[in-house]
Amino acid sequence: MYVGKVIPLHVGSASRILLAWNPDLADKVLTGPLEPMTDGTVTSPDELRRLITQAKADGYAITAGEREDSASGLSAPV
């Protein structure tokens, strides 16, 4: 990861939390191209929608290898 690097809004646990609590933004993101950053990046709109719904139900999101192969993320709304 690099400081100041722009990350697409469909990638990672923090993004998933933002989308879970902002359905209008989620709809916009889900209609655009979901470009991969790694082999682990979710690029299916249906799968991402399911994961966003799950994050909302759980109250947190965990990801692994979406932004970088060797990195994981855990995010929750505060």
N, CA, C and O atoms as a CHARMM CRD file, in Angstrom:
* protein
*
  312
    1    1 MET  N      0.84400  -1.17600   0.00000 PROA 1      0.00000
    2    1 MET  CA     0.00000   0.00000   0.00000 PROA 1      0.00000
    3    1 MET  C      0.88900   1.24000   0.00000 PROA 1      0.00000
    4    1 MET  O      2.02100   1.22900   0.48600 PROA 1      0.00000
    5    2 TYR  N      0.34800   2.27200  -0.54600 PROA 2      0.00000
    6    2 TYR  CA     1.08500   3.51500  -0.63000 PROA 2      0.00000
    7    2 TYR  C      0.23500   4.65400  -0.08600 PROA 2      0.00000
    8    2 TYR  O     -0.96600   4.71100  -0.35100 PROA 2      0.00000
    9    3 VAL  N      0.83800   5.54700   0.66100 PROA 3      0.00000
   10    3 VAL  CA     0.12600   6.70200   1.19200 PROA 3      0.00000
   11    3 VAL  C     -0.35500   7.54800   0.02400 PROA 3      0.00000
   12    3 VAL  O      0.41100   7.86100  -0.88700 PROA 3      0.00000
   13    4 GLY  N     -1.61300   7.90900   0.05900 PROA 4      0.00000
   14    4 GLY  CA    -2.18400   8.75300  -0.98100 PROA 4      0.00000
   15    4 GLY  C     -2.68100   8.00800  -2.20000 PROA 4      0.00000
   16    4 GLY  O     -3.18300   8.62900  -3.13700 PROA 4      0.00000
   17    5 LYS  N     -2.55200   6.68100  -2.21200 PROA 5      0.00000
   18    5 LYS  CA    -3.00800   5.89700  -3.35000 PROA 5      0.00000
   19    5 LYS  C     -4.53700   5.87600  -3.37600 PROA 5      0.00000
   20    5 LYS  O     -5.17400   5.61700  -2.35500 PROA 5      0.00000
   21    6 VAL  N     -5.11100   6.14400  -4.52100 PROA 6      0.00000
   22    6 VAL  CA    -6.56600   6.12900  -4.68200 PROA 6      0.00000
   23    6 VAL  C     -7.00800   4.67900  -4.87300 PROA 6      0.00000
   24    6 VAL  O     -6.49500   3.96600  -5.73600 PROA 6      0.00000
   25    7 ILE  N     -7.96200   4.26200  -4.05800 PROA 7      0.00000
   26    7 ILE  CA    -8.47500   2.89400  -4.08800 PROA 7      0.00000
   27    7 ILE  C     -9.92200   2.93800  -4.57200 PROA 7      0.00000
   28    7 ILE  O    -10.70300   3.76000  -4.09300 PROA 7      0.00000
   29    8 PRO  N    -10.29300   2.06800  -5.51300 PROA 8      0.00000
   30    8 PRO  CA   -11.68800   2.03100  -5.95300 PROA 8      0.00000
   31    8 PRO  C    -12.62700   1.73800  -4.78700 PROA 8      0.00000
   32    8 PRO  O    -12.24900   1.04100  -3.84500 PROA 8      0.00000
   33    9 LEU  N    -13.81500   2.25200  -4.84300 PROA 9      0.00000
   34    9 LEU  CA   -14.76300   2.16300  -3.73400 PROA 9      0.00000
   35    9 LEU  C    -15.40100   0.79000  -3.57800 PROA 9      0.00000
   36    9 LEU  O    -16.16800   0.58600  -2.63600 PROA 9      0.00000
   37   10 HSD  N    -15.12200  -0.13400  -4.44100 PROA 10     0.00000
   38   10 HSD  CA   -15.66200  -1.48500  -4.28800 PROA 10     0.00000
   39   10 HSD  C    -14.65900  -2.44300  -3.65000 PROA 10     0.00000
   40   10 HSD  O    -14.94400  -3.63100  -3.50400 PROA 10     0.00000
   41   11 VAL  N    -13.48800  -1.93300  -3.26800 PROA 11     0.00000
   42   11 VAL  CA   -12.39600  -2.78000  -2.79800 PROA 11     0.00000
   43   11 VAL  C    -12.13500  -2.56500  -1.30400 PROA 11     0.00000
   44   11 VAL  O    -11.94800  -1.43200  -0.86100 PROA 11     0.00000
   45   12 GLY  N    -12.12200  -3.63900  -0.54100 PROA 12     0.00000
   46   12 GLY  CA   -11.70100  -3.57200   0.84800 PROA 12     0.00000
   47   12 GLY  C    -12.83100  -3.44700   1.85400 PROA 12     0.00000
   48   12 GLY  O    -13.97200  -3.12800   1.51700 PROA 12     0.00000
   49   13 SER  N    -12.46700  -3.71200   3.10700 PROA 13     0.00000
   50   13 SER  CA   -13.46200  -3.73700   4.18200 PROA 13     0.00000
   51   13 SER  C    -14.03800  -2.35700   4.49300 PROA 13     0.00000
   52   13 SER  O    -15.24100  -2.23100   4.72200 PROA 13     0.00000
   53   14 ALA  N    -13.20500  -1.33200   4.50600 PROA 14     0.00000
   54   14 ALA  CA   -13.71000   0.01900   4.80700 PROA 14     0.00000
   55   14 ALA  C    -14.70800   0.47100   3.73900 PROA 14     0.00000
   56   14 ALA  O    -15.73700   1.07000   4.05000 PROA 14     0.00000
   57   15 SER  N    -14.39200   0.17900   2.49500 PROA 15     0.00000
   58   15 SER  CA   -15.31400   0.53700   1.41200 PROA 15     0.00000
   59   15 SER  C    -16.62800  -0.21900   1.55200 PROA 15     0.00000
   60   15 SER  O    -17.70000   0.33700   1.31500 PROA 15     0.00000
   61   16 ARG  N    -16.54200  -1.47700   1.93600 PROA 16     0.00000
   62   16 ARG  CA   -17.74800  -2.27700   2.08800 PROA 16     0.00000
   63   16 ARG  C    -18.66000  -1.69400   3.17000 PROA 16     0.00000
   64   16 ARG  O    -19.88100  -1.69900   3.02000 PROA 16     0.00000
   65   17 ILE  N    -18.07600  -1.19800   4.24800 PROA 17     0.00000
   66   17 ILE  CA   -18.86500  -0.57100   5.30900 PROA 17     0.00000
   67   17 ILE  C    -19.50100   0.72300   4.81300 PROA 17     0.00000
   68   17 ILE  O    -20.67400   0.98100   5.08000 PROA 17     0.00000
   69   18 LEU  N    -18.73300   1.53300   4.09600 PROA 18     0.00000
   70   18 LEU  CA   -19.30200   2.77100   3.53600 PROA 18     0.00000
   71   18 LEU  C    -20.49400   2.45800   2.63600 PROA 18     0.00000
   72   18 LEU  O    -21.51700   3.14100   2.69600 PROA 18     0.00000
   73   19 LEU  N    -20.36700   1.44200   1.81500 PROA 19     0.00000
   74   19 LEU  CA   -21.44900   1.08300   0.89800 PROA 19     0.00000
   75   19 LEU  C    -22.64500   0.48000   1.63700 PROA 19     0.00000
   76   19 LEU  O    -23.79100   0.68400   1.23500 PROA 19     0.00000
   77   20 ALA  N    -22.38300  -0.25500   2.70600 PROA 20     0.00000
   78   20 ALA  CA   -23.47000  -0.87800   3.46500 PROA 20     0.00000
   79   20 ALA  C    -24.37500   0.15400   4.11400 PROA 20     0.00000
   80   20 ALA  O    -25.57800  -0.06900   4.24900 PROA 20     0.00000
   81   21 TRP  N    -23.80600   1.28100   4.51600 PROA 21     0.00000
   82   21 TRP  CA   -24.60000   2.31000   5.19000 PROA 21     0.00000
   83   21 TRP  C    -24.95500   3.47200   4.27300 PROA 21     0.00000
   84   21 TRP  O    -25.47100   4.48800   4.74100 PROA 21     0.00000
   85   22 ASN  N    -24.68800   3.34200   2.97900 PROA 22     0.00000
   86   22 ASN  CA   -25.06100   4.36600   2.01400 PROA 22     0.00000
   87   22 ASN  C    -25.57500   3.66900   0.75200 PROA 22     0.00000
   88   22 ASN  O    -24.83200   3.52900  -0.22000 PROA 22     0.00000
   89   23 PRO  N    -26.82900   3.23400   0.75500 PROA 23     0.00000
   90   23 PRO  CA   -27.36200   2.45800  -0.36900 PROA 23     0.00000
   91   23 PRO  C    -27.35900   3.20400  -1.70400 PROA 23     0.00000
   92   23 PRO  O    -27.21400   2.57600  -2.75300 PROA 23     0.00000
   93   24 ASP  N    -27.51500   4.51300  -1.68800 PROA 24     0.00000
   94   24 ASP  CA   -27.46900   5.26800  -2.94600 PROA 24     0.00000
   95   24 ASP  C    -26.08200   5.18000  -3.57200 PROA 24     0.00000
   96   24 ASP  O    -25.94700   4.98700  -4.78000 PROA 24     0.00000
   97   25 LEU  N    -25.06400   5.32200  -2.75000 PROA 25     0.00000
   98   25 LEU  CA   -23.68700   5.19500  -3.23600 PROA 25     0.00000
   99   25 LEU  C    -23.42000   3.76900  -3.70500 PROA 25     0.00000
  100   25 LEU  O    -22.77600   3.56200  -4.73400 PROA 25     0.00000
  101   26 ALA  N    -23.90800   2.79400  -2.96000 PROA 26     0.00000
  102   26 ALA  CA   -23.72400   1.39400  -3.34800 PROA 26     0.00000
  103   26 ALA  C    -24.32900   1.13200  -4.72400 PROA 26     0.00000
  104   26 ALA  O    -23.71000   0.46600  -5.55300 PROA 26     0.00000
  105   27 ASP  N    -25.52200   1.64500  -4.97200 PROA 27     0.00000
  106   27 ASP  CA   -26.16200   1.46500  -6.27600 PROA 27     0.00000
  107   27 ASP  C    -25.30400   2.04500  -7.39600 PROA 27     0.00000
  108   27 ASP  O    -25.18400   1.44000  -8.46100 PROA 27     0.00000
  109   28 LYS  N    -24.71000   3.20800  -7.16200 PROA 28     0.00000
  110   28 LYS  CA   -23.84200   3.83200  -8.17300 PROA 28     0.00000
  111   28 LYS  C    -22.59700   2.98700  -8.42100 PROA 28     0.00000
  112   28 LYS  O    -22.20700   2.76400  -9.56700 PROA 28     0.00000
  113   29 VAL  N    -21.98300   2.52300  -7.35200 PROA 29     0.00000
  114   29 VAL  CA   -20.76200   1.71900  -7.48700 PROA 29     0.00000
  115   29 VAL  C    -21.07100   0.40200  -8.19500 PROA 29     0.00000
  116   29 VAL  O    -20.29400  -0.04400  -9.04000 PROA 29     0.00000
  117   30 LEU  N    -22.18700  -0.21600  -7.86000 PROA 30     0.00000
  118   30 LEU  CA   -22.54100  -1.50700  -8.43600 PROA 30     0.00000
  119   30 LEU  C    -22.89000  -1.43900  -9.91800 PROA 30     0.00000
  120   30 LEU  O    -22.88000  -2.47000 -10.59200 PROA 30     0.00000
  121   31 THR  N    -23.19700  -0.26300 -10.44300 PROA 31     0.00000
  122   31 THR  CA   -23.50200  -0.13400 -11.86600 PROA 31     0.00000
  123   31 THR  C    -22.26200   0.12300 -12.70500 PROA 31     0.00000
  124   31 THR  O    -22.29800  -0.01800 -13.92800 PROA 31     0.00000
  125   32 GLY  N    -21.17200   0.49600 -12.06400 PROA 32     0.00000
  126   32 GLY  CA   -19.95000   0.79800 -12.80300 PROA 32     0.00000
  127   32 GLY  C    -19.07500  -0.42800 -12.95700 PROA 32     0.00000
  128   32 GLY  O    -19.38300  -1.48400 -12.40400 PROA 32     0.00000
  129   33 PRO  N    -18.00500  -0.30400 -13.68900 PROA 33     0.00000
  130   33 PRO  CA   -17.08300  -1.43600 -13.79100 PROA 33     0.00000
  131   33 PRO  C    -16.39000  -1.67500 -12.44800 PROA 33     0.00000
  132   33 PRO  O    -15.99000  -0.72600 -11.77400 PROA 33     0.00000
  133   34 LEU  N    -16.25400  -2.92400 -12.07100 PROA 34     0.00000
  134   34 LEU  CA   -15.59400  -3.31200 -10.83000 PROA 34     0.00000
  135   34 LEU  C    -14.24500  -3.94000 -11.20400 PROA 34     0.00000
  136   34 LEU  O    -14.11500  -5.15900 -11.31200 PROA 34     0.00000
  137   35 GLU  N    -13.26800  -3.08700 -11.39300 PROA 35     0.00000
  138   35 GLU  CA   -11.94900  -3.52600 -11.84100 PROA 35     0.00000
  139   35 GLU  C    -11.18600  -4.19900 -10.70000 PROA 35     0.00000
  140   35 GLU  O    -11.24000  -3.72500  -9.56500 PROA 35     0.00000
  141   36 PRO  N    -10.47900  -5.29000 -10.97900 PROA 36     0.00000
  142   36 PRO  CA    -9.71900  -5.96700  -9.93300 PROA 36     0.00000
  143   36 PRO  C     -8.40600  -5.25800  -9.61700 PROA 36     0.00000
  144   36 PRO  O     -7.77100  -4.68200 -10.50000 PROA 36     0.00000
  145   37 MET  N     -8.00900  -5.30600  -8.35000 PROA 37     0.00000
  146   37 MET  CA    -6.68300  -4.85600  -7.93500 PROA 37     0.00000
  147   37 MET  C     -5.77700  -6.06000  -7.71200 PROA 37     0.00000
  148   37 MET  O     -4.56000  -5.97100  -7.87600 PROA 37     0.00000
  149   38 THR  N     -6.38200  -7.19200  -7.33300 PROA 38     0.00000
  150   38 THR  CA    -5.67900  -8.46200  -7.14500 PROA 38     0.00000
  151   38 THR  C     -6.60400  -9.57100  -7.63200 PROA 38     0.00000
  152   38 THR  O     -7.72800  -9.31100  -8.06200 PROA 38     0.00000
  153   39 ASP  N     -6.12500 -10.79500  -7.56000 PROA 39     0.00000
  154   39 ASP  CA    -6.98800 -11.93300  -7.91600 PROA 39     0.00000
  155   39 ASP  C     -8.11000 -12.11500  -6.90600 PROA 39     0.00000
  156   39 ASP  O     -9.10400 -12.77800  -7.20400 PROA 39     0.00000
  157   40 GLY  N     -7.97100 -11.53500  -5.70800 PROA 40     0.00000
  158   40 GLY  CA    -8.97600 -11.66000  -4.66900 PROA 40     0.00000
  159   40 GLY  C    -10.01800 -10.56100  -4.65100 PROA 40     0.00000
  160   40 GLY  O    -10.92800 -10.59400  -3.82300 PROA 40     0.00000
  161   41 THR  N     -9.90900  -9.59300  -5.53900 PROA 41     0.00000
  162   41 THR  CA   -10.87400  -8.49200  -5.59500 PROA 41     0.00000
  163   41 THR  C    -12.22000  -8.99600  -6.11300 PROA 41     0.00000
  164   41 THR  O    -12.28300  -9.70800  -7.11600 PROA 41     0.00000
  165   42 VAL  N    -13.28500  -8.62100  -5.42300 PROA 42     0.00000
  166   42 VAL  CA   -14.63500  -8.97900  -5.86200 PROA 42     0.00000
  167   42 VAL  C    -14.98900  -8.09900  -7.05900 PROA 42     0.00000
  168   42 VAL  O    -14.98100  -6.87300  -6.95600 PROA 42     0.00000
  169   43 THR  N    -15.29700  -8.72400  -8.18900 PROA 43     0.00000
  170   43 THR  CA   -15.63600  -7.97200  -9.40500 PROA 43     0.00000
  171   43 THR  C    -17.04000  -8.28200  -9.90500 PROA 43     0.00000
  172   43 THR  O    -17.47600  -7.71800 -10.90800 PROA 43     0.00000
  173   44 SER  N    -17.74600  -9.16100  -9.22500 PROA 44     0.00000
  174   44 SER  CA   -19.12100  -9.48500  -9.58800 PROA 44     0.00000
  175   44 SER  C    -20.06900  -8.56600  -8.82300 PROA 44     0.00000
  176   44 SER  O    -20.04300  -8.54900  -7.59200 PROA 44     0.00000
  177   45 PRO  N    -20.90700  -7.80100  -9.52900 PROA 45     0.00000
  178   45 PRO  CA   -21.86700  -6.93900  -8.82900 PROA 45     0.00000
  179   45 PRO  C    -22.79300  -7.72200  -7.89400 PROA 45     0.00000
  180   45 PRO  O    -23.10900  -7.24500  -6.80400 PROA 45     0.00000
  181   46 ASP  N    -23.22700  -8.90700  -8.30300 PROA 46     0.00000
  182   46 ASP  CA   -24.11800  -9.70800  -7.45500 PROA 46     0.00000
  183   46 ASP  C    -23.40500 -10.15600  -6.17800 PROA 46     0.00000
  184   46 ASP  O    -23.98600 -10.09900  -5.09400 PROA 46     0.00000
  185   47 GLU  N    -22.16600 -10.59500  -6.29800 PROA 47     0.00000
  186   47 GLU  CA   -21.39800 -11.02000  -5.12900 PROA 47     0.00000
  187   47 GLU  C    -21.11200  -9.83700  -4.20900 PROA 47     0.00000
  188   47 GLU  O    -21.21500  -9.95900  -2.98900 PROA 47     0.00000
  189   48 LEU  N    -20.75500  -8.70000  -4.78800 PROA 48     0.00000
  190   48 LEU  CA   -20.48500  -7.51700  -3.97400 PROA 48     0.00000
  191   48 LEU  C    -21.75300  -7.07500  -3.24200 PROA 48     0.00000
  192   48 LEU  O    -21.69100  -6.71200  -2.06700 PROA 48     0.00000
  193   49 ARG  N    -22.88100  -7.10100  -3.91400 PROA 49     0.00000
  194   49 ARG  CA   -24.15400  -6.73600  -3.26300 PROA 49     0.00000
  195   49 ARG  C    -24.42800  -7.67800  -2.08100 PROA 49     0.00000
  196   49 ARG  O    -24.86600  -7.23300  -1.02000 PROA 49     0.00000
  197   50 ARG  N    -24.17400  -8.96400  -2.26600 PROA 50     0.00000
  198   50 ARG  CA   -24.37300  -9.93300  -1.19200 PROA 50     0.00000
  199   50 ARG  C    -23.44500  -9.62900  -0.01600 PROA 50     0.00000
  200   50 ARG  O    -23.86600  -9.69300   1.13900 PROA 50     0.00000
  201   51 LEU  N    -22.18700  -9.29900  -0.30400 PROA 51     0.00000
  202   51 LEU  CA   -21.22000  -8.99600   0.75100 PROA 51     0.00000
  203   51 LEU  C    -21.55100  -7.68800   1.47400 PROA 51     0.00000
  204   51 LEU  O    -21.34000  -7.57400   2.68100 PROA 51     0.00000
  205   52 ILE  N    -22.06300  -6.71500   0.74500 PROA 52     0.00000
  206   52 ILE  CA   -22.48900  -5.44900   1.36000 PROA 52     0.00000
  207   52 ILE  C    -23.66500  -5.70600   2.30400 PROA 52     0.00000
  208   52 ILE  O    -23.69900  -5.18400   3.41800 PROA 52     0.00000
  209   53 THR  N    -24.62300  -6.50900   1.85100 PROA 53     0.00000
  210   53 THR  CA   -25.77500  -6.86900   2.68900 PROA 53     0.00000
  211   53 THR  C    -25.32000  -7.62200   3.93400 PROA 53     0.00000
  212   53 THR  O    -25.83100  -7.38600   5.02800 PROA 53     0.00000
  213   54 GLN  N    -24.36300  -8.52400   3.76600 PROA 54     0.00000
  214   54 GLN  CA   -23.83300  -9.28400   4.89900 PROA 54     0.00000
  215   54 GLN  C    -23.12700  -8.37000   5.88600 PROA 54     0.00000
  216   54 GLN  O    -23.28200  -8.52900   7.09600 PROA 54     0.00000
  217   55 ALA  N    -22.34800  -7.41000   5.38200 PROA 55     0.00000
  218   55 ALA  CA   -21.64800  -6.45700   6.25900 PROA 55     0.00000
  219   55 ALA  C    -22.64600  -5.64400   7.07600 PROA 55     0.00000
  220   55 ALA  O    -22.42200  -5.39600   8.26100 PROA 55     0.00000
  221   56 LYS  N    -23.72500  -5.23700   6.46100 PROA 56     0.00000
  222   56 LYS  CA   -24.75700  -4.47800   7.17400 PROA 56     0.00000
  223   56 LYS  C    -25.39000  -5.33500   8.26600 PROA 56     0.00000
  224   56 LYS  O    -25.60700  -4.86000   9.38100 PROA 56     0.00000
  225   57 ALA  N    -25.68600  -6.58400   7.95500 PROA 57     0.00000
  226   57 ALA  CA   -26.30200  -7.48100   8.92700 PROA 57     0.00000
  227   57 ALA  C    -25.34600  -7.80100  10.08300 PROA 57     0.00000
  228   57 ALA  O    -25.76300  -7.85600  11.24000 PROA 57     0.00000
  229   58 ASP  N    -24.07300  -8.00800   9.76700 PROA 58     0.00000
  230   58 ASP  CA   -23.07400  -8.36000  10.78600 PROA 58     0.00000
  231   58 ASP  C    -22.61300  -7.15300  11.60000 PROA 58     0.00000
  232   58 ASP  O    -22.25600  -7.28200  12.77000 PROA 58     0.00000
  233   59 GLY  N    -22.62500  -5.97800  10.96700 PROA 59     0.00000
  234   59 GLY  CA   -22.12000  -4.77700  11.62400 PROA 59     0.00000
  235   59 GLY  C    -20.62100  -4.59900  11.46300 PROA 59     0.00000
  236   59 GLY  O    -20.02300  -3.74900  12.12300 PROA 59     0.00000
  237   60 TYR  N    -20.00900  -5.39200  10.59200 PROA 60     0.00000
  238   60 TYR  CA   -18.58200  -5.27900  10.30300 PROA 60     0.00000
  239   60 TYR  C    -18.29500  -5.97900   8.97500 PROA 60     0.00000
  240   60 TYR  O    -19.13400  -6.71200   8.45400 PROA 60     0.00000
  241   61 ALA  N    -17.10000  -5.74300   8.43900 PROA 61     0.00000
  242   61 ALA  CA   -16.67500  -6.41700   7.21300 PROA 61     0.00000
  243   61 ALA  C    -15.22000  -6.85000   7.37300 PROA 61     0.00000
  244   61 ALA  O    -14.39700  -6.11800   7.92300 PROA 61     0.00000
  245   62 ILE  N    -14.92500  -8.03200   6.89100 PROA 62     0.00000
  246   62 ILE  CA   -13.56300  -8.55200   6.87000 PROA 62     0.00000
  247   62 ILE  C    -13.22400  -8.90100   5.42700 PROA 62     0.00000
  248   62 ILE  O    -14.02000  -9.53100   4.73200 PROA 62     0.00000
  249   63 THR  N    -12.04400  -8.49200   4.98000 PROA 63     0.00000
  250   63 THR  CA   -11.58700  -8.82700   3.63800 PROA 63     0.00000
  251   63 THR  C    -10.15400  -9.34900   3.71100 PROA 63     0.00000
  252   63 THR  O     -9.42700  -9.06800   4.66400 PROA 63     0.00000
  253   64 ALA  N     -9.76600 -10.10200   2.70700 PROA 64     0.00000
  254   64 ALA  CA    -8.39600 -10.61800   2.62100 PROA 64     0.00000
  255   64 ALA  C     -7.97000 -10.63600   1.16500 PROA 64     0.00000
  256   64 ALA  O     -8.64200 -11.21700   0.31300 PROA 64     0.00000
  257   65 GLY  N     -6.85500 -10.00000   0.89500 PROA 65     0.00000
  258   65 GLY  CA    -6.28100 -10.03100  -0.44300 PROA 65     0.00000
  259   65 GLY  C     -7.02400  -9.25900  -1.50800 PROA 65     0.00000
  260   65 GLY  O     -6.84100  -9.53000  -2.69500 PROA 65     0.00000
  261   66 GLU  N     -7.85500  -8.30900  -1.12800 PROA 66     0.00000
  262   66 GLU  CA    -8.58900  -7.53600  -2.13300 PROA 66     0.00000
  263   66 GLU  C     -7.77800  -6.37100  -2.68900 PROA 66     0.00000
  264   66 GLU  O     -7.82700  -6.09200  -3.88700 PROA 66     0.00000
  265   67 ARG  N     -7.03900  -5.69800  -1.82600 PROA 67     0.00000
  266   67 ARG  CA    -6.22300  -4.55700  -2.26300 PROA 67     0.00000
  267   67 ARG  C     -4.79400  -4.98500  -2.56400 PROA 67     0.00000
  268   67 ARG  O     -4.19100  -4.55900  -3.54900 PROA 67     0.00000
  269   68 GLU  N     -4.27400  -5.83000  -1.69600 PROA 68     0.00000
  270   68 GLU  CA    -2.94100  -6.41700  -1.86100 PROA 68     0.00000
  271   68 GLU  C     -3.03500  -7.86800  -1.44400 PROA 68     0.00000
  272   68 GLU  O     -3.76200  -8.20900  -0.51100 PROA 68     0.00000
  273   69 ASP  N     -2.30600  -8.71300  -2.13000 PROA 69     0.00000
  274   69 ASP  CA    -2.39800 -10.14900  -1.87200 PROA 69     0.00000
  275   69 ASP  C     -2.12900 -10.51100  -0.41800 PROA 69     0.00000
  276   69 ASP  O     -2.75200 -11.43500   0.10500 PROA 69     0.00000
  277   70 SER  N     -1.22400  -9.81400   0.24200 PROA 70     0.00000
  278   70 SER  CA    -0.81600 -10.20400   1.58700 PROA 70     0.00000
  279   70 SER  C     -1.45900  -9.36400   2.68400 PROA 70     0.00000
  280   70 SER  O     -0.99500  -9.39800   3.82400 PROA 70     0.00000
  281   71 ALA  N     -2.51000  -8.61500   2.37600 PROA 71     0.00000
  282   71 ALA  CA    -3.12200  -7.73300   3.35800 PROA 71     0.00000
  283   71 ALA  C     -4.57400  -8.14000   3.63300 PROA 71     0.00000
  284   71 ALA  O     -5.28400  -8.61500   2.74700 PROA 71     0.00000
  285   72 SER  N     -4.98500  -7.94000   4.87300 PROA 72     0.00000
  286   72 SER  CA    -6.36800  -8.18700   5.27500 PROA 72     0.00000
  287   72 SER  C     -6.93500  -6.90900   5.88200 PROA 72     0.00000
  288   72 SER  O     -6.18600  -6.01200   6.27000 PROA 72     0.00000
  289   73 GLY  N     -8.25400  -6.83300   5.96100 PROA 73     0.00000
  290   73 GLY  CA    -8.87800  -5.66100   6.56000 PROA 73     0.00000
  291   73 GLY  C    -10.07400  -6.04900   7.41000 PROA 73     0.00000
  292   73 GLY  O    -10.77600  -7.01700   7.12000 PROA 73     0.00000
  293   74 LEU  N    -10.29200  -5.28000   8.45900 PROA 74     0.00000
  294   74 LEU  CA   -11.45200  -5.42700   9.32200 PROA 74     0.00000
  295   74 LEU  C    -11.97800  -4.02500   9.58400 PROA 74     0.00000
  296   74 LEU  O    -11.23700  -3.16300  10.05600 PROA 74     0.00000
  297   75 SER  N    -13.24300  -3.79200   9.28300 PROA 75     0.00000
  298   75 SER  CA   -13.83000  -2.45700   9.45300 PROA 75     0.00000
  299   75 SER  C    -15.21500  -2.55800  10.06100 PROA 75     0.00000
  300   75 SER  O    -15.94500  -3.52400   9.84100 PROA 75     0.00000
  301   76 ALA  N    -15.55900  -1.53600  10.83000 PROA 76     0.00000
  302   76 ALA  CA   -16.88600  -1.42300  11.43200 PROA 76     0.00000
  303   76 ALA  C    -17.25600   0.03700  11.49500 PROA 76     0.00000
  304   76 ALA  O    -16.37300   0.87900  11.65700 PROA 76     0.00000
  305   77 PRO  N    -18.53900   0.37700  11.37300 PROA 77     0.00000
  306   77 PRO  CA   -18.94400   1.77000  11.50500 PROA 77     0.00000
  307   77 PRO  C    -18.87000   2.19100  12.96400 PROA 77     0.00000
  308   77 PRO  O    -19.25000   1.44300  13.86500 PROA 77     0.00000
  309   78 VAL  N    -18.38200   3.38100  13.17400 PROA 78     0.00000
  310   78 VAL  CA   -18.24700   3.89900  14.54600 PROA 78     0.00000
  311   78 VAL  C    -19.03600   5.18200  14.66400 PROA 78     0.00000
  312   78 VAL  O    -19.06500   5.79300  15.73300 PROA 78     0.00000
